[in-house]
Amino acid sequence: MSLQTKKPMSNDVSSVLRNSVTSIGGQFVILFAGLASSVLVARVLGKEQLGIFNWGLGLASMLMAIANAGIDNVIVRDVAQDKSKAPSYLLNGFIIKIVSSSFCCLGIILYLNIRHYTGIQLAVGYILCMTVITESFNYTCRSVLAALERQDLSVAVSVLSNFLRIAVIVLLVKLGYNIVAVAWTTVCGMLAMLIGQTVVIRRLVGGVGRPAMPTIKHLMRYGSTYLASTIFAGVFDRADFMMLEYFKGVAAVGIYSAPYRIMEIVTMIAYNISFALFPIISKRSINGSDEGSARVILRATRYLVILGIAICASIFLLSHQLIVMLYSNKYYASGTCLSILIWSRLITFAILPGQQAVQARNAQLLLVPPVIIRTLVNIGMNLYAIPRYGFLGACVSMVVSDNLYFALIYAFAFRGPERFSIKLLLGRVLFAAGLMAVIAWLAHPLGAIAATVLANIAFVFGLYAFRALDAEDKRFIGGVAKSIRYKVLSRG
């Protein structure tokens, strides 16, 4: 069989590979460019204005879950199963969100006036509350494109609009403008992304949806099962920012938020690979292919854990060097924050594929109790720790509550094909991680960079030495390599 007719990978695996690699590549470009602009803002405008900006984004993010109305996962699931629904779901999703996000904006305005904010902080709060509307619409667009398995187009629009936004921010900061101008540019960048994604979807689906009350009711009915968990998740994600600002001021928020650009890159890797799998898991779930779905979930979990260990351990070893290199010695304390916070992300890699599977089989109510418990534990710990220990207390609270949350999801929500044996699936991987830790400790006198490189080499060696990769894993890796080779040669 000729090269032109032989394709080494299934459509599903090819789709995951294309969407995850494209999405991750695009998000890397966006986040690294965003990191550069964040560093510039931090260096030129200082930690107080950086703190004000992240406080404003945090305030908007806390209400984003309400603005999203819980409907985005429903859109991905339903449109993945029937792509003809895309135009209707896009328009009716917008209708729902214009109502929900408007209420959120009114809530932000009320809060700003109750707290009697003034000056730059008040202006930034007013401006960034508009991101609730623009970003909630963008979530709907991304959900439709993910369901159509065209995340590559979503990434392309996102890269262009974010580069434009970042270029304008850099220019304004260099010209001497303050954080208010940065906030306005952020809103305009989100609006440009919304326009671009809407145009792309219109071209893909070739039609325009109509307002339909049955569709609105359907989205709201099933979205309500996601809403409680997403509201508590939104509060959890940014409650620490709000409490730090209240107890310690915006400078503490600036120190605490500096590592979050790096944290976003780590989280993005896990979420984009998992999100690329979600349409396939949804299709297999609706078709009753539990065995096929379980294989996808288990393989994804193993690969994400391997990737997560390498990434999180490396960032832990290089935390202070990364922060000082990016933000200068003035932000040295942020390196300590990063070295603690990174351990809130490791278990995310292991749980995300199974969490997507729970949502795909419409059992998302099982995810609500862990979300509530996580949020309450986090708020309680922050109320105790932040007044006493400042941003370090917020870091410890995040790690404890986040890992508790994922442990509860595994214990109580995983009841179908997503349930895996920790010993069988992860045991040998953890042995390899133990070897990595030993080498990192022994090599630490050589410097953080040398210790990180040697530790990762030891980890890869350990994966093979402890037989953490089985025959199917090797076939999958070989299939990926063959697919890449096939595409390169066919284009040549």
N, C-alpha and C positions, 0 to 999 in steps of 0.2 A: 504493500500500500504506500502511496506516495506521501511525501511530507504535506502536500496541499490538502489531502483528504483525511489524514490520520490526526485525530485530536486526542492527546493523552489524558485529558481530564474531563470529568463530567461537567455538565452545564452548571450544576449547583456549586461545585468547587470553584469553577472558573469565575462564576458570579461573585462568590465570596472573595476570591483573590483580587479580582478587578476592583470591586467596591471598597474592600478594606484597604488595599494598598494605595489606591487613588485617594481615598478619603484621608488616610493617615498622612500620605505625602502632602496633600493640600493643607491639612490642618497643621502639619509641621511648619510649612512655609508661613502660614498665618500666625501661628503662635510664636515662632521665632522672630518674625517681623514685629509682632506685638510686644514681645519681650524687649526688643531693641528700643521701641518707642517708650515702653514703661521705664526702662533703665534711664533713658534720656530725661523723662519727666521727673524721675526720682532724683537724678543728679542735679538737674538745673532748678527745679521748683522746690525740692526738699521734701522731707518725710511728712510735714504737716499737710501740704497740698496733695501729695500722693495719698495720704490717709483720708482726706476729704473726698477725693475721687472714688476710692474704693468703698468708703462709707456710703456714698450715693448709689453706687452700683449694687452694694449689698442691700440697701433699702429697697431698691427696685426688684432685686432677685428674690427677696423674701416673699413678695406678692406675685411673682411670675407664675407660680403654680396655680393660683386662683385664676389668673389671666388665661392660662392655657386650658383651664376647665377639664383637665384630665383626658382630653379627646385625642391627643396625638398618637398614642399607642393604638387606639381603636382605628384610627385612620390607616396606620401602617398595616395592621392585621387585616382589615377588611379590603383595602385596595390591593394588597399583595395577593389576596384570594380571588379578587375580581377587578381587574385593572380598568374596566369600563366605568367604575364608580369614581374615578379620580376627579373629573370636572365637578361633579356634584359635591363631593366631599371637600374639595378645596373651597368653593364658594360658601357653602353652609358652615364650614369651619371658621371662615372669616366672620360670618354673621354672628356666630356664638361669641367669638373672641372680641369683637368690637364692643359688645355689651360688658363682658366680664372684665376686660382690661380697662374700660372707662371707670368702672367702680373702683378698681385698684388705684388708678391715678387720683381719684377723689380721696381715697383713704390716705395716700401719701401726702397730699396737700394738707389734709386735716392734721396729720401727725406733725408735719413741719411747723404748723401754726401753734399746735398745743405745746411743743417744745420751745417755741419762741426763738428759733434759729434766725440769725441775721447774716448780712454780708455775703461773702463768697460761699459759705456753707449752705445758706438758704438758696442762693442762685443755682448752685450745682444740684441740690436736691430737687428743685423745680424742673430743671432741664432734663435730668436723668430719669425722672418719673415717666417721661414720654417714651423711654426705651421699653417700658412694659408693653405698650401697644405694638411698636414696630417689631420687637423680638418675639412676641407671641404669634404674630403673623408669620414671621420667618420660621418658627417651629412647625407650623402647619405646612409650609412649603417644603421644608426638609423632610417631613414625614411622608408627603406624597411622593417625592423623588426617591426616597428610600424604598417605598413600597413598589415603585416602578423599576427598582434596582438600577437607578441612574444617579447614585450618589456622586459619581464623577462629575456630572453637570452641576450639581449643587456646590461641590467643592470649587469648580472653576469660577462660578459666580462669586462665591465667598472670597476666593483669593483675590480677584480683581477689585471687589469693593473694599476689602480690608487693606489692600496695598494703597488704594487711593486715600482711605481714611488715615492710615499711618503716615503717609507722605505729608498730608496736610497738617497732622499733629506735630510732626517733626519741624515743619516749616514755621508753624505758629509759635512753638516753644523757642525756636532759634530767634524769632523776631521779637521775643519778649512778652508774648501773651501768657496769661495765667491759666489756671485749671478750668475756668469757666469756658474758655475757647475750646479746650480739649473736650469738655462735656458736649458742647454743641456739635463738634465734629463727630463724636461718637454716635449721636442721634442721626446725623445725616448719613453716616456710613451704613447704619442699619437700614435706613430707608432705601438707600441705593441697592443694597442686597435684596430687599423685599421686591423691588421693581424688577430686578434681574431674574430672580427665581420665578416670579409670576409669569414673565414673558417666556421663559424656558418651558414651564409646565404647559402653558397654552399651546406652544408649538408641538410638544410631545403628544398631548391628548387630542389635539385637533378639534376642540369644542369648548363651549362655555356652559358651566353648570347653571342651574336655576334655583332660586330659593325654594326649599321643599321642607315643609314642616315635619313629615315623617322622618326625613334624614336628620334634621335637627334633633328631634326627640330621640332617635336611635343613638346619635352621638352623645347626647347628654345622659341618656340612660346608662350606657355602658361606660361612658367617661366618668360618671360619678363613682364607679368602683375604683378608678385610679385616683380620683380627686383627693380623697382623704390622705392617701400616702404621699402624693406629690405636694400637698400643702405642708405637711409635717416635714417633708424633705426640704422644701424651700426655707422653712424656718430654721431647720438644722444647719443648712449650708451657710447662713449669714447671721444667725443670732449672735455668734461670737463677735462679729464685727460691730454690731449694734451695742453690745454690752461693754466691749472694750472702749468704744467711743464715749459711752455714758460714764464709766468708772475711771478711765485713764486718759481720755482725750484722743484727738485725731492722730497725734504723733505715734502713739502705741499701735493704732490701726495701720499706720504706714509701715512700721517695723514688722508687724505680724503679716501684713498682706504681701510684702515683697517676695516671699517664696512661692506665692500662689501661681505665678506664671509658670514656674517649673512644675508645680503640682498639676496644673492644667494640662501640660504636655503629657505627663504620665497618665492621667485619667483619660485623656483623649485617645491614647493608644488602645487602652482596654475597651472603652466604649465603642470606638469605631469598628473594631474587629467584631465585637459582639453584635453591634447594630447591623452590620453587613449580613450576619447570620439570621437575624430576626425574620425577614420575609420567608426564608427557606424553612425555618422551624415552623412558622405559621402555616405554610402550605402543607408540610408533612403532618402537622397536627390535625388539620381539617380533613386530610385524606386518611387519617387513622394509622399512619406509619409510625407506631411507637418505637419500633426497633431502629428504623432509620433516623428518627429524631434523637433517640438516645445516643446513637453513635456520633452524630454531629455535636451534641452537647458535651459528651465525655471527651472527645478529641479536642474540642475548643477549650474546655476547661484545663486540660493538661498543658496545651501549648501556651495558653495565657498565663498559667502559673509559672512555667519555665521562664517566659519572658518577663513576668512581673518580678521574680526573684532577682534576675540579673539587673533589671533597671533600678529597683528600689535599693538594693544593696550598694550599687555603684553611686547613686545619689547620696546615700548616707555617708559613704566614705569621703565623698568630695564636697559635702554640703557647704562648709565654710569657704573653701576655695571658689566654688561657684558663685556664692553670694558676693564675696569681696571682689572677684573678677568683674562681675556684672555691675554691682551697685556702689562699690568703693568701701573703704574701711568704716565709713560712717554707719554702714548697715551690718556690721559684724554680728550683732545680736540676732539678725535674721537668719544667719547660718545655723545657729542653735535651733531656731524654730523649724527650719527645713529638715534638720537631722531627726527631729522628733516627728514632725507631721508626715514624713514620707511613709512611716509605718502604719498610717491610716489607709494607705492605698493598696498594700500588698494583697490583702484578702479580697479586695474588689475583683482582682483578676480571676480568682477561683470561683466566684459566685455569679458573675454577670451572665454567662451563658445559661445557667439554670434559671436565673431570675427572668430572663427573656422567655424561656420555655413556659414558666408558670403563667406569664402574661398571655402567651400564645394559646394556651388551653383555657383561657378565660377564668383563671383561678386567682386573679390578682388581689382579691380580698384577703387572701392568706398573707400578703405582703404588708397589710396595713398595721397589724399589732406590732411587728418589729420596728416599723417606722416611728410609731407613736412612742414606744419605749425608748428608742434611740434619742429622739428629740427631747423627751422629758429628762433623761439621764444627762444629756449634754447641757441643757439649760441649768439643771440643778448643780452640776459640777462647775459650770462657769460662774454661777452666782456665788459659789464658795471660793473658787480658785482665782478668778480675775481680780477681785479687790485685794487679794493677798499676794498673788504672784504675777499679776499682769499678763503679758502675752504668753509667757511660759505656761501659766495655768490654762490658758485657752488652748495651747498646743496639746497638753496632756489630756484635757477634756475631749478634744477631737479624736485622738487616737483611741481612747478607751471606749467612747460611745460608738464610733464607727465600726470598730471590730466586734463589739457586742451586737450591733445590728446585723452584720453579716453572719455571725454565728447563729443568731435567732432565725434568720431566713433559712439557713441550712437545716436547722433542727425542726422547724414548724411548717415551712412553706414548701419544701422539696418533698413531694409525695408521689410524683410520677416518674417519668424517665429521666428527669433531672437529678434524681437522688443518686449520689455516687458514694462509693466506699473511700473514705479518706485514706485508709491504709493501702488499699490496692491501687488507687489512682495516683496518690501523691506521696506515698511512703518513700519510694526510691528517689523521687525528685528531692524530697527533704533531706535524704542522706547526702545527695550531691550538694545541696545548699549548706549542709554542715561542713563538708570539705571546703567549700568556698569560704565560710567564716573562719576556719582554722588558718587557711592560707592568707587571708586578709589580715588576721591578727599577727601572724609570723612576719609578714612582709611590711607591716606598718612602719617600722623604722626606716624603710627605703623611701618613704613619702607616700602621700595619698594617691597620687596618680599611678605609681608603680604598683602599689598594693591593690588598687582597683583592677588594673589590667591582669595581674597574676591571679587574683581571685576569680575573675570571669573565665580565664583559661582553665583554672581548676574546676570550675562549675561545669563547663562543657565536658571536660575529661570525666568528671564524676557521673554525668548523665549516661555516658557509655560504660564506664566501669561498673556502675550499679545497675545497669540494664534498665534504665528508666524509660528508654524508647524501645517499643516492641517492633515486630516485623511490619505491622500495619502503619505505624508511625513512619518507619523508614520508607515504605512504599508511598505514603502521602508526600513526604518531603521530596522523594524522587519524582513524583508526579508534578509537584510544583516546579521543580527544576526543569523537567521536560517541557512543561507548558510554557515557561518563560523562554526556553530555547526555541520551541516551536514558533512562538510569536515573533521572536527576533529574526529567525531565519526566514519566516514567511514574509515579513516586511522587507527583508533584504532582497 
